[in-house]
């Protein structure tokens, strides 16, 4: 896997999901599972930081009062009701470890829903970078990951789901998506497999 034509795209890597005081933490069943997923993702990012792999983060962020949401239902209504993912709040911030990576991480603002391609310029950025493969990590499995991955596939990118760096609302959700849904349009890889493929490409370059 050529790192120069591969982008690691992370969604939902914000404190409302992962901070002890985060407003969305109750949506993910199992604190240990959530912590393991975050640790895996951060370890992957640390290792990827020294390669040419493109690292992109697409946070979901709303203005105070949620003017972007008109009569929301489902998860977007839950986000509004919880007061989550608002500009200028602790919960809206990226997790500290990603912030510490500075310019090594490209932040794509504008996401107000589940799809990281909507209103962010993500497709144009990927095309401009010469990206052919998109690897996805973050939360939540059945929402942002699935929606963004399907769009990437339909836009002609090769899609990889980093299975130990995603978290759904329940373990069953992750199991169903990884066994029954993602394989229909994406390759499933672990973070170790992704990094091994990148390092192998570097070694043969």
C-alpha positions in Angstrom: 0.0 0.0 0.0 1.7 3.2 -1.2 1.5 5.8 1.6 1.7 8.6 -0.9 -1.6 7.5 -2.5 -3.3 6.5 0.8 -5.2 8.6 3.2 -6.1 7.7 6.7 -9.4 9.5 7.4 -10.6 9.7 11.0 -14.1 10.8 12.1 -15.5 11.5 15.5 -12.2 11.7 17.3 -13.5 14.4 19.6 -13.7 14.7 23.4 -17.4 14.4 23.6 -16.9 10.7 22.6 -13.7 10.0 24.7 -13.2 12.5 27.5 -14.5 11.4 31.0 -16.9 14.3 30.9 -17.9 13.8 27.2 -21.6 14.1 26.5 -21.6 11.2 24.0 -19.7 8.6 26.0 -22.9 6.9 27.1 -23.7 6.1 23.5 -20.8 3.6 23.3 -21.5 0.5 25.4 -18.4 -0.5 27.4 -15.7 1.9 28.6 -12.9 -0.7 28.1 -13.9 -1.3 24.5 -14.0 2.5 23.8 -10.6 3.0 25.5 -9.1 0.1 23.6 -10.3 1.5 20.3 -8.9 5.0 21.1 -5.5 3.5 22.2 -5.3 1.5 19.0 -6.1 4.5 16.9 -3.6 6.7 18.6 -0.8 4.1 18.4 -1.6 3.8 14.7 -1.4 7.6 14.2 1.9 7.8 16.1 3.5 5.1 13.8 1.9 6.6 10.7 3.2 10.1 11.5 6.7 9.2 10.3 5.5 7.9 6.9 4.1 9.7 3.9 0.6 8.5 4.7 -1.9 11.3 4.5 -3.7 11.8 7.8 -7.0 13.6 7.7 -9.5 14.3 10.5 -13.1 15.3 9.8 -14.7 16.5 13.1 -18.4 17.1 13.5 -18.9 20.6 14.9 -21.9 22.8 15.3 -22.4 26.4 16.2 -23.9 27.3 19.5 -27.6 26.6 19.4 -27.3 24.2 16.4 -28.6 26.4 13.6 -27.3 23.8 11.2 -29.9 21.3 12.4 -33.5 21.7 11.3 -35.9 19.3 12.9 -33.3 16.7 13.5 -34.1 13.1 14.3 -32.2 10.1 15.6 -28.5 10.6 16.4 -28.5 14.2 15.4 -31.4 15.0 17.7 -29.5 13.1 20.4 -26.4 15.2 19.8 -28.4 18.4 20.1 -30.3 17.3 23.2 -27.0 16.3 24.8 -25.4 19.7 24.0 -22.6 17.8 22.3 -20.0 18.7 19.6 -20.5 22.5 19.8 -17.8 25.0 18.8 -16.0 26.5 21.8 -16.7 23.6 24.1 -14.4 21.0 25.6 -16.4 18.2 24.0 -16.1 19.7 20.5 -12.3 19.6 20.6 -10.2 16.9 19.0 -8.6 14.5 21.5 -5.4 15.9 22.9 -3.1 13.5 21.2 -4.4 14.4 17.7 -4.1 18.1 18.5 -0.5 17.5 19.6 0.3 16.2 16.1 -0.1 19.8 14.7 0.2 20.2 11.0 0.9 16.5 10.5 -2.8 16.1 10.6 -5.0 17.8 8.0 -8.3 19.0 9.6 -11.3 19.2 7.3 -14.1 21.3 9.0 -17.6 21.6 7.9 -19.1 18.2 8.8 -22.6 18.6 10.3 -23.9 15.1 9.8 -22.7 11.5 9.3 -20.9 11.9 6.0 -17.4 13.3 6.0 -17.6 14.1 2.3 -20.5 16.6 2.7 -19.6 20.3 3.0 -15.9 19.5 3.9 -14.1 19.6 0.6 -12.8 16.1 1.4 -13.2 14.7 -2.1 -11.4 17.6 -3.7 -8.6 17.4 -1.1 -8.1 13.6 -1.7 -8.1 14.1 -5.5 -5.6 16.9 -5.2 -3.3 14.7 -3.1 -3.5 11.9 -5.6 -5.1 9.6 -3.1 -6.5 6.3 -4.4 -7.1 4.4 -1.2 -9.1 5.7 1.8 -8.6 3.9 5.2 -11.3 4.8 7.8 -11.2 4.9 11.6 -13.3 6.5 14.3 -16.9 6.4 15.5 -19.5 5.4 15.2 -19.5 2.2 13.1 -23.0 2.2 11.7 -23.2 6.0 11.3 -20.2 8.1 10.2 -17.9 5.2 9.3 -20.5 3.3 7.2 -21.8 6.5 5.5 -18.4 7.9 4.7 -17.1 4.6 3.5 -20.0 4.0 1.1 -19.5 7.4 -0.4 -15.8 6.9 -0.8 -16.5 3.6 -2.6 -19.0 5.2 -4.9 -16.6 8.0 -5.7 -14.1 5.4 -6.9 -11.7 5.1 -4.0 -10.4 1.8 -2.7 -11.8 1.6 0.8 -10.3 0.0 3.9 -11.9 -0.2 7.3 -9.5 -0.3 10.2 -11.4 -2.8 12.4 -9.6 -2.3 15.7 -9.9 1.5 15.4 -13.7 1.8 15.1 -16.4 1.6 17.7 -20.1 1.2 17.3 -22.7 1.7 20.0 -22.6 -2.0 20.9 -20.2 -4.9 20.2 -23.0 -6.5 18.2 -23.1 -3.5 15.9 -19.4 -3.8 15.2 -19.8 -7.6 14.6 -22.7 -7.2 12.2 -21.1 -4.5 10.1 -17.7 -6.1 10.0 -19.0 -9.5 9.1 -22.0 -8.7 6.9 -21.9 -5.1 5.6 -18.4 -3.7 5.2 -17.1 -6.6 3.1 -19.6 -5.7 0.4 -17.6 -2.6 -0.5 -14.4 -2.4 1.6 -11.4 -4.3 2.7 -11.1 -5.1 6.4 -7.7 -4.5 8.0 -6.3 -4.2 11.5 -4.1 -1.2 12.3 -1.1 -3.5 12.4 -1.9 -4.9 9.0 -2.3 -1.3 7.6 1.0 -0.2 9.0 2.8 -3.4 7.8 1.4 -2.8 4.3 2.6 0.8 4.3 6.1 -0.1 5.7 6.4 -2.9 3.1 5.7 -0.4 0.3 8.3 2.0 1.8 10.8 -0.8 1.9 10.4 -1.6 -1.8 10.3 2.0 -3.0 
